[in-house]
Amino acid sequence: MLLPSFDYYRPQSLPEALSLLGEMGEDARPLAGGTDLLVNLKLKKLAPKVLLDLGGLEELKGNRADDGLVSLGALDTASRLASGGPEVPGLLAMGAGALGSPQVRNRATLGGNLVTARPAADICLPLLALGAKAVLAGPNGEREVALDGYFKGPGYTVKEAGEILTRVILDAPRPGVGGGYQKLGLRQAMEIALVNVAAHLELEDDGKTVALARVALGAVAPFPMLSPGAASALIGKPAQETCFSEAAEAAAAEARPIDDHRGSAAYRRDMVRTLTLRALRQALSQAQGNQEAQA
């Protein structure tokens, strides 16, 4: 299938990109990795008159750590995140590594994943569990938006017309913190999850008590969602199987799956329970390992 005709611009700075976006309005679409946008163009689901290639914007590149926080550039690719590094939390690396195929991961970007906002997005879910914030730049300056509240529906977020997602901010990896990511699909690769779960645990100094927990659920609601009940079942409690089972039950109860051609709501709810338990075990193992490594 051929792409529809469009004008192409490659701005060299964020102010230039915002100016062009403001000038062209709804006729323009920002382009990062293009793994979703170009497919939708070929399928005639979208027909913008202008593509703004963000690849030349240095403001959207590079990662930095400062004062306990990490800032990840929106143009970071999934393959770069999957390779990890001192500034990339293990949970985010897991999710990025589960996205698509090697070819797709080489093109797909952190910012594109967040803007596309699929309910089962492999990068969105770990970032939500990690308590990340999106930095949005627009004609009136920058604003930070917590991801818990950023997603509004499939492909729909609080990002306004004329804004560009530039970076993501989250806590830097540290001892006693671990994550787990579980994804269920019909295939091993190039698969949109039937259910996916990201779990984030922070342990007290004793290595046995949960100080903070977040459990994020994908493909069981119109957007990636946190499970408050799962967090309540964990925080301040022993990091052990009994509490993990209670958290898994709470997550299953709060999930909002629907029946479709890929699976029933009842099956998805059962899988939320199973994958949450697995993700929490994985997160505990990583947290304890990080704590021991720093002891």
One Martini backbone bead per residue (centre of mass of N, CA, C, O) as a GRO file, in nm:
protein
  295
    1MET     BB    1   0.098   0.035   0.020
    2LEU     BB    2   0.045   0.365  -0.017
    3LEU     BB    3   0.114   0.674   0.052
    4PRO     BB    4   0.001   0.959   0.106
    5SER     BB    5   0.002   1.278   0.049
    6PHE     BB    6   0.265   1.512   0.171
    7ASP     BB    7   0.415   1.727   0.375
    8TYR     BB    8   0.765   1.798   0.471
    9TYR     BB    9   0.912   1.842   0.800
   10ARG     BB   10   1.241   1.941   0.969
   11PRO     BB   11   1.293   2.048   1.250
   12GLN     BB   12   1.572   2.198   1.469
   13SER     BB   13   1.357   2.286   1.693
   14LEU     BB   14   1.120   2.330   1.923
   15PRO     BB   15   1.013   2.611   1.846
   16GLU     BB   16   0.974   2.539   1.548
   17ALA     BB   17   0.774   2.306   1.588
   18LEU     BB   18   0.556   2.470   1.743
   19SER     BB   19   0.508   2.677   1.520
   20LEU     BB   20   0.416   2.480   1.300
   21LEU     BB   21   0.187   2.349   1.461
   22GLY     BB   22   0.029   2.615   1.505
   23GLU     BB   23  -0.004   2.690   1.201
   24MET     BB   24  -0.134   2.393   1.100
   25GLY     BB   25  -0.257   2.217   1.302
   26GLU     BB   26  -0.462   1.951   1.205
   27ASP     BB   27  -0.276   1.903   0.941
   28ALA     BB   28  -0.069   1.800   1.155
   29ARG     BB   29   0.196   1.549   1.221
   30PRO     BB   30   0.388   1.398   1.430
   31LEU     BB   31   0.722   1.241   1.391
   32ALA     BB   32   0.904   0.967   1.494
   33GLY     BB   33   0.911   0.643   1.432
   34GLY     BB   34   0.624   0.538   1.277
   35THR     BB   35   0.490   0.253   1.360
   36ASP     BB   36   0.190   0.377   1.349
   37LEU     BB   37   0.150   0.611   1.150
   38LEU     BB   38   0.231   0.470   0.878
   39VAL     BB   39   0.017   0.252   0.893
   40ASN     BB   40  -0.232   0.446   0.901
   41LEU     BB   41  -0.174   0.573   0.629
   42LYS     BB   42  -0.195   0.314   0.454
   43LEU     BB   43  -0.498   0.253   0.577
   44LYS     BB   44  -0.652   0.540   0.581
   45LYS     BB   45  -0.692   0.657   0.886
   46LEU     BB   46  -0.494   0.879   0.784
   47ALA     BB   47  -0.465   1.244   0.639
   48PRO     BB   48  -0.228   1.434   0.649
   49LYS     BB   49  -0.068   1.722   0.510
   50VAL     BB   50   0.150   1.702   0.753
   51LEU     BB   51   0.490   1.625   0.844
   52LEU     BB   52   0.669   1.625   1.162
   53ASP     BB   53   0.996   1.577   1.208
   54LEU     BB   54   1.159   1.506   1.529
   55GLY     BB   55   1.464   1.399   1.481
   56GLY     BB   56   1.612   1.705   1.515
   57LEU     BB   57   1.550   1.717   1.831
   58GLU     BB   58   1.750   1.760   2.104
   59GLU     BB   59   1.528   1.793   2.335
   60LEU     BB   60   1.441   1.466   2.276
   61LYS     BB   61   1.726   1.382   2.376
   62GLY     BB   62   1.841   1.201   2.606
   63ASN     BB   63   1.987   1.129   2.928
   64ARG     BB   64   1.925   1.213   3.283
   65ALA     BB   65   2.072   1.259   3.613
   66ASP     BB   66   1.910   1.419   3.912
   67ASP     BB   67   1.831   1.416   4.230
   68GLY     BB   68   1.682   1.117   4.192
   69LEU     BB   69   1.636   1.172   3.884
   70VAL     BB   70   1.492   1.088   3.560
   71SER     BB   71   1.554   1.178   3.213
   72LEU     BB   72   1.366   1.092   2.922
   73GLY     BB   73   1.366   1.087   2.598
   74ALA     BB   74   1.121   1.068   2.350
   75LEU     BB   75   1.343   0.934   2.132
   76ASP     BB   76   1.367   0.690   2.270
   77THR     BB   77   1.413   0.367   2.217
   78ALA     BB   78   1.325   0.050   2.282
   79SER     BB   79   1.609  -0.072   2.249
   80ARG     BB   80   1.751   0.120   2.443
   81LEU     BB   81   1.578   0.049   2.693
   82ALA     BB   82   1.624  -0.266   2.687
   83SER     BB   83   1.941  -0.236   2.753
   84GLY     BB   84   1.953  -0.028   2.964
   85GLY     BB   85   2.098   0.103   3.256
   86PRO     BB   86   2.145   0.327   3.515
   87GLU     BB   87   1.870   0.504   3.415
   88VAL     BB   88   1.709   0.225   3.375
   89PRO     BB   89   1.462   0.062   3.474
   90GLY     BB   90   1.390  -0.267   3.475
   91LEU     BB   91   1.088  -0.245   3.403
   92LEU     BB   92   1.126  -0.083   3.140
   93ALA     BB   93   1.306  -0.287   2.995
   94MET     BB   94   1.098  -0.513   2.983
   95GLY     BB   95   0.879  -0.371   2.818
   96ALA     BB   96   1.053  -0.288   2.574
   97GLY     BB   97   1.139  -0.593   2.507
   98ALA     BB   98   0.817  -0.669   2.434
   99LEU     BB   99   0.822  -0.497   2.181
  100GLY     BB  100   0.768  -0.652   1.924
  101SER     BB  101   1.041  -0.623   1.724
  102PRO     BB  102   1.353  -0.540   1.651
  103GLN     BB  103   1.267  -0.342   1.428
  104VAL     BB  104   1.060  -0.185   1.597
  105ARG     BB  105   1.248  -0.108   1.838
  106ASN     BB  106   1.439   0.072   1.654
  107ARG     BB  107   1.185   0.292   1.615
  108ALA     BB  108   1.041   0.299   1.861
  109THR     BB  109   0.907   0.529   2.102
  110LEU     BB  110   0.837   0.663   2.394
  111GLY     BB  111   0.654   0.897   2.296
  112GLY     BB  112   0.479   0.735   2.097
  113ASN     BB  113   0.356   0.540   2.306
  114LEU     BB  114   0.213   0.767   2.474
  115VAL     BB  115   0.047   0.903   2.243
  116THR     BB  116  -0.104   0.650   2.137
  117ALA     BB  117  -0.238   0.496   2.380
  118ARG     BB  118  -0.252   0.200   2.437
  119PRO     BB  119  -0.387  -0.029   2.656
  120ALA     BB  120  -0.111  -0.237   2.592
  121ALA     BB  121   0.139  -0.078   2.629
  122ASP     BB  122   0.478  -0.160   2.698
  123ILE     BB  123   0.565   0.133   2.813
  124CYS     BB  124   0.329   0.256   2.971
  125LEU     BB  125   0.296   0.055   3.206
  126PRO     BB  126   0.568   0.087   3.355
  127LEU     BB  127   0.548   0.397   3.391
  128LEU     BB  128   0.297   0.388   3.569
  129ALA     BB  129   0.425   0.209   3.796
  130LEU     BB  130   0.669   0.434   3.836
  131GLY     BB  131   0.543   0.732   3.848
  132ALA     BB  132   0.539   0.897   3.598
  133LYS     BB  133   0.618   1.191   3.393
  134ALA     BB  134   0.500   1.417   3.158
  135VAL     BB  135   0.643   1.637   2.915
  136LEU     BB  136   0.482   1.934   2.797
  137ALA     BB  137   0.502   2.126   2.501
  138GLY     BB  138   0.400   2.468   2.435
  139PRO     BB  139   0.294   2.790   2.380
  140ASN     BB  140   0.295   2.814   2.725
  141GLY     BB  141   0.494   2.587   2.769
  142GLU     BB  142   0.552   2.382   3.039
  143ARG     BB  143   0.429   2.052   3.152
  144GLU     BB  144   0.333   1.831   3.413
  145VAL     BB  145   0.219   1.479   3.390
  146ALA     BB  146   0.073   1.236   3.531
  147LEU     BB  147  -0.002   0.918   3.424
  148ASP     BB  148  -0.210   0.939   3.649
  149GLY     BB  149  -0.426   1.100   3.406
  150TYR     BB  150  -0.329   1.094   3.101
  151PHE     BB  151  -0.524   0.873   3.037
  152LYS     BB  152  -0.855   0.840   2.847
  153GLY     BB  153  -0.801   0.649   2.590
  154PRO     BB  154  -0.788   0.525   2.290
  155GLY     BB  155  -0.566   0.761   2.176
  156TYR     BB  156  -0.625   0.928   2.454
  157THR     BB  157  -0.528   1.241   2.600
  158VAL     BB  158  -0.420   1.544   2.762
  159LYS     BB  159  -0.303   1.627   2.513
  160GLU     BB  160  -0.273   1.909   2.330
  161ALA     BB  161  -0.303   2.111   2.093
  162GLY     BB  162   0.039   2.199   2.021
  163GLU     BB  163   0.173   1.960   2.162
  164ILE     BB  164   0.485   1.816   2.297
  165LEU     BB  165   0.650   1.536   2.381
  166THR     BB  166   0.974   1.533   2.543
  167ARG     BB  167   0.952   1.387   2.837
  168VAL     BB  168   1.051   1.171   3.114
  169ILE     BB  169   0.980   1.143   3.467
  170LEU     BB  170   1.175   0.965   3.725
  171ASP     BB  171   1.289   0.757   3.935
  172ALA     BB  172   1.572   0.642   4.033
  173PRO     BB  173   1.749   0.385   4.072
  174ARG     BB  174   1.739   0.166   4.369
  175PRO     BB  175   1.753   0.024   4.649
  176GLY     BB  176   1.476  -0.191   4.707
  177VAL     BB  177   1.398  -0.200   4.395
  178GLY     BB  178   1.129  -0.344   4.189
  179GLY     BB  179   1.028  -0.537   3.891
  180GLY     BB  180   0.736  -0.653   3.693
  181TYR     BB  181   0.671  -0.832   3.374
  182GLN     BB  182   0.359  -0.931   3.211
  183LYS     BB  183   0.271  -1.122   2.906
  184LEU     BB  184  -0.023  -1.197   2.710
  185GLY     BB  185  -0.029  -1.404   2.415
  186LEU     BB  186  -0.058  -1.578   2.108
  187ARG     BB  187   0.234  -1.471   2.081
  188GLN     BB  188   0.584  -1.392   2.111
  189ALA     BB  189   0.549  -1.180   1.871
  190MET     BB  190   0.388  -0.918   1.747
  191GLU     BB  191   0.198  -0.852   2.015
  192ILE     BB  192  -0.105  -0.792   2.152
  193ALA     BB  193  -0.221  -0.795   2.446
  194LEU     BB  194  -0.450  -0.950   2.648
  195VAL     BB  195  -0.248  -0.925   2.897
  196ASN     BB  196  -0.093  -0.683   3.126
  197VAL     BB  197   0.172  -0.651   3.386
  198ALA     BB  198   0.285  -0.406   3.629
  199ALA     BB  199   0.536  -0.411   3.893
  200HIS     BB  200   0.601  -0.212   4.196
  201LEU     BB  201   0.871  -0.225   4.443
  202GLU     BB  202   0.927  -0.111   4.785
  203LEU     BB  203   1.156  -0.154   5.040
  204GLU     BB  204   1.252  -0.183   5.329
  205ASP     BB  205   1.541  -0.224   5.509
  206ASP     BB  206   1.455  -0.530   5.585
  207GLY     BB  207   1.341  -0.672   5.306
  208LYS     BB  208   1.009  -0.748   5.402
  209THR     BB  209   0.872  -0.466   5.351
  210VAL     BB  210   0.626  -0.266   5.210
  211ALA     BB  211   0.644   0.074   5.115
  212LEU     BB  212   0.581   0.046   4.794
  213ALA     BB  213   0.305   0.023   4.545
  214ARG     BB  214   0.247  -0.082   4.196
  215VAL     BB  215  -0.033  -0.172   3.973
  216ALA     BB  216  -0.048  -0.239   3.626
  217LEU     BB  217  -0.302  -0.247   3.367
  218GLY     BB  218  -0.362  -0.428   3.057
  219ALA     BB  219  -0.636  -0.482   2.836
  220VAL     BB  220  -0.882  -0.404   3.082
  221ALA     BB  221  -0.918  -0.119   2.945
  222PRO     BB  222  -0.917   0.184   2.772
  223PHE     BB  223  -0.660   0.203   2.967
  224PRO     BB  224  -0.408   0.234   3.151
  225MET     BB  225  -0.408   0.094   3.491
  226LEU     BB  226  -0.453   0.122   3.822
  227SER     BB  227  -0.441  -0.065   4.142
  228PRO     BB  228  -0.544   0.027   4.447
  229GLY     BB  229  -0.600  -0.247   4.586
  230ALA     BB  230  -0.320  -0.368   4.552
  231ALA     BB  231  -0.165  -0.155   4.708
  232SER     BB  232  -0.319  -0.189   4.981
  233ALA     BB  233  -0.230  -0.500   5.011
  234LEU     BB  234   0.094  -0.408   5.044
  235ILE     BB  235   0.125  -0.164   5.210
  236GLY     BB  236   0.290  -0.250   5.512
  237LYS     BB  237   0.347  -0.537   5.424
  238PRO     BB  238   0.444  -0.836   5.370
  239ALA     BB  239   0.668  -0.986   5.134
  240GLN     BB  240   0.428  -1.215   5.048
  241GLU     BB  241   0.209  -1.445   4.927
  242THR     BB  242  -0.050  -1.355   5.069
  243CYS     BB  243  -0.043  -1.056   4.972
  244PHE     BB  244  -0.020  -1.118   4.671
  245SER     BB  245  -0.296  -1.258   4.647
  246GLU     BB  246  -0.465  -1.015   4.737
  247ALA     BB  247  -0.370  -0.829   4.509
  248ALA     BB  248  -0.468  -1.007   4.273
  249GLU     BB  249  -0.767  -0.996   4.349
  250ALA     BB  250  -0.796  -0.688   4.332
  251ALA     BB  251  -0.715  -0.658   4.037
  252ALA     BB  252  -0.939  -0.837   3.918
  253ALA     BB  253  -1.177  -0.664   4.033
  254GLU     BB  254  -1.079  -0.383   3.881
  255ALA     BB  255  -1.108  -0.487   3.623
  256ARG     BB  256  -1.236  -0.402   3.261
  257PRO     BB  257  -1.325  -0.625   3.079
  258ILE     BB  258  -1.398  -0.763   2.753
  259ASP     BB  259  -1.553  -0.903   2.499
  260ASP     BB  260  -1.383  -1.077   2.230
  261HIS     BB  261  -1.215  -1.241   1.969
  262ARG     BB  262  -0.960  -1.303   2.185
  263GLY     BB  263  -1.151  -1.288   2.451
  264SER     BB  264  -1.275  -1.308   2.756
  265ALA     BB  265  -1.343  -1.150   3.045
  266ALA     BB  266  -1.298  -1.390   3.236
  267TYR     BB  267  -1.018  -1.466   3.134
  268ARG     BB  268  -0.877  -1.196   3.186
  269ARG     BB  269  -0.926  -1.190   3.490
  270ASP     BB  270  -0.766  -1.443   3.552
  271MET     BB  271  -0.496  -1.328   3.428
  272VAL     BB  272  -0.457  -1.099   3.624
  273ARG     BB  273  -0.412  -1.274   3.868
  274THR     BB  274  -0.166  -1.434   3.760
  275LEU     BB  275   0.022  -1.195   3.661
  276THR     BB  276   0.040  -1.044   3.927
  277LEU     BB  277   0.181  -1.262   4.088
  278ARG     BB  278   0.429  -1.283   3.903
  279ALA     BB  279   0.520  -0.984   3.911
  280LEU     BB  280   0.567  -0.972   4.221
  281ARG     BB  281   0.782  -1.187   4.237
  282GLN     BB  282   0.976  -1.044   4.044
  283ALA     BB  283   1.003  -0.780   4.206
  284LEU     BB  284   1.116  -0.902   4.466
  285SER     BB  285   1.371  -1.027   4.350
  286GLN     BB  286   1.490  -0.759   4.249
  287ALA     BB  287   1.487  -0.598   4.515
  288GLN     BB  288   1.666  -0.792   4.679
  289GLY     BB  289   1.906  -0.785   4.484
  290ASN     BB  290   1.960  -0.477   4.504
  291GLN     BB  291   2.004  -0.473   4.812
  292GLU     BB  292   2.245  -0.674   4.824
  293ALA     BB  293   2.438  -0.521   4.624
  294GLN     BB  294   2.446  -0.260   4.842
  295ALA     BB  295   2.554  -0.400   5.120
   0.00000   0.00000   0.00000
